[in-house]
Amino acid sequence: MALNSVTRKSNQGRDIKYLNKDFSQFRENLIEYAKTYFPKTYTDFNESSPGMMFIEMASYVGDVLSYYVDDSLKESFMLYAEDKKNVLALSEYLGYKPKVTSPAISKLAVYQLVPKIGSGDTIRPDSKYYLRIKEGMVVESTEGTSFRTTELVDFNVEDDREITVYETDGLNQPTKYLVKKFVNVISAELRTVEISFGTPQQFSKIDLAEDNIIDIYDVRDSNGNRWYKVPYLAQEMVYVDYATSEQTDKDLLQFKDSVPNILKVIKTSRRFTTRINEDNTTTIVFGGGSQTNDETLIPNFKNVGLGLNNSIDRLGASFDPSNFLKTKSYGQAPSNTTLTVSYLVGGGVTSNVQSGTITRIDNIEFDEDTSFFTTAEQSAYREVQNSVACDNEEPATGGKGADTIEEIRENALANFGSQNRAVTRKDYQVRALSLPPKFGGVAKAYCAPDGELDNNSPASILSSEDSLEEFTSLVQSLRDKDLTEQQVKDEVTKFLANKKSAVSEKNNPFAINLYILGYNSDKNLTTLNRAVKENLKTYLSEYRLLTDGINIINGFIINVGVDFEIRIYGGYNKRQVLTRVTSELKNYFNTDNWTFNMPINISEVELLIAGVEGVQSVPKCEIINKCLGNYSSNSYNISEATKGKMVYPSLDPSIFEVKFPNKDIRGRVV
């Protein structure tokens, strides 16, 4: 205010224009100003006069300053910034970390030979020769692109395992089997660098000079302590996964076959974040705290400013609010140690290789215990190890170079909108479906506010399956302990109290019901066990809002079948036409194409059948319910649920499934 009044006073009576933007405008206005206010002092405005030289020099300076003011303002907005350094800084401010490279991803088929065991009808592969190949097996394509596996290959696990006869004897009895498993691979190489640190320094940095770093794989100090990567240094909680074992969680050990890893959240001070530089190199940034003092300082607001007894009252004193924010909770800085940094490099467009080209194994390590093998078995086991081969049945895709400025801009704006938080129904559904498979995959998810649907109370649904399973597990664990009768009663009372507390969460106006289903080994829908739900609970805890309560509930499966009749044109083979129709219906009712609360459009099914070559008409197309036995126990009245050739699902979140397509889809030619 004072500066504006002084400016107005000094310029009083003079016409000053503040809209000049370029050289010509500055020049014209300066000449006009000189003619108006200094008519007798200077009158020579010829291009070659000394006065015009000074006017044009002043115009030049004004033009340059005007440009930089405009450019600085423009570069401060993500929508208009063009300088890559500014775009990177703004993207980090919005919470998005640009990619300097993206790896190609493919599914690799891994093969091994297994000798037979047994004879006659009991002949089968000898399971003790099933291999466990550690994560990080290095394979190479014929073009020379290096790939590595991202997870353990365990041939003992039946999921996606295929077994065929490889060799037979003179009696046509199998002597060796070929076993195939699938594993994901990425185009990446693992590299390692060691960095020594002396006295601790706040926010120490490690600059990695390579410009194609995919991710930081592992960071460990001299004592073997692991340092964890976080999105920002103020984040104290990080995800850690442990192999499902008795030491990890004795109660969830029973689900080891379907859930090999348990997800937990831990609080750690050993953490770091990464930053992308203008030249696409990567910098690792550590915290600013110390190892001995790394805690958040929380003031007691009840006595701030009160002072001590008999001392001066400080209620009227001025306090710096930032004093209450000073903390060393940004993680500790490494000191007097050597950090071993392992990181992945690779990717790019050239890593997108064709199918059938990833066939060479460069490095392989086995997770094995052969101490119980005899000498002959040791030799056979080595032969099995040497039989390992691989091949990619699908091309590697997804490899690309660094994000362009426009890609960074758009991705940063999109990331800022989501804020990495689960807010809407879609957010929770996507987060649930994003649970990594090693923690137990969620195949279908549906989210609804608690109380929005009738008959979806956690009290009624959980008591039928989850609570019974938990109670059975509790009884089994109590049997294994030497407890008195009173101690058993106390444990049961505690269990019932916890269940009552969990059910009462539905009274939370912010509570939501998350209905989930998974796949079994045959890719049929099934309810998920408690190990998966515990992992999902841990996973969602880092994304949900503080006030949101989440009831994780089993969805409902309605098994159905299709009964149809067709008439065909003359000249067509009845069996071939019927086979083609059945094949089309199998594809239509593939479980991947269906989700919660999705109705069956009978008219659409009839059009699909009628569209098959050779079909003249569809006299009958009926959806029937399948329940009990090998099907879901949920009985459903299809006729009452059918309105206008639309079969609607139940009010409770449910999904239609043709469980056994080969026998549940039945057709006749009439």
Summary of the structure (lengths in Angstrom):
residues: 670
radius of gyration: 34.8
end to end distance: 93.4
largest distance: 123.0
contacts: 1890
relative contact order: 0.10
helix: 31%
strand: 28%
